[in-house]
């Protein structure tokens, strides 16, 4: 297959992923783009809206990439269903102020997991219509996307560690983990007012928990990758990327 045929679907995916990232920042009241004041939220919203419509235009003209009508319809269906999943995950994220661990993982799957699963599915759909292969690509991408979310959670945790001496709101994952242990983000032991060894122990136990989850999803990804008949070189390159992703984040002290 000519790899140029995948340009349209990958461009659409990238545009939608970027638009979702910008909108997520705006909805969380965080700087969406460097150098913009809080009043720049309107600019960011307009830019993301434009990217969404450009992506939709590309998806409506996949025949320009010599993609047949059946494949084009399936690719469009996958995009639309996944966008709805991401939106439902974002709604859950915004509407539940203190999610438990199960809800945190549900949000991760619906947002980052399903988005990366879509990217792998539509890229493969350009080349094949074999359901079993497409399912493996989808599950592989979902595992990768969940690892990416875990990496973001680890970065949030690093920020929490810097801020914890003050009266700050912890990341949802940190709060959910502490709640699971019967603690709270406002407990003196976690805010650094208790013995330092206990504070560090809690911090490191959460990091270890997230790392183990990343390793779990990496193994799921490897299992799906083994089921996909790929040439040796691309298989090894993807495997290397997966191994690297699963170890991103904050190191345990």
Helices and strands as residue ranges (DSSP letters): G 3-6, H 7-27, G 38-40, H 41-59, G 62-65, H 69-95, H 101-108, I 109-113, H 114-125, H 131-163, H 172-180, H 196-226, H 232-245
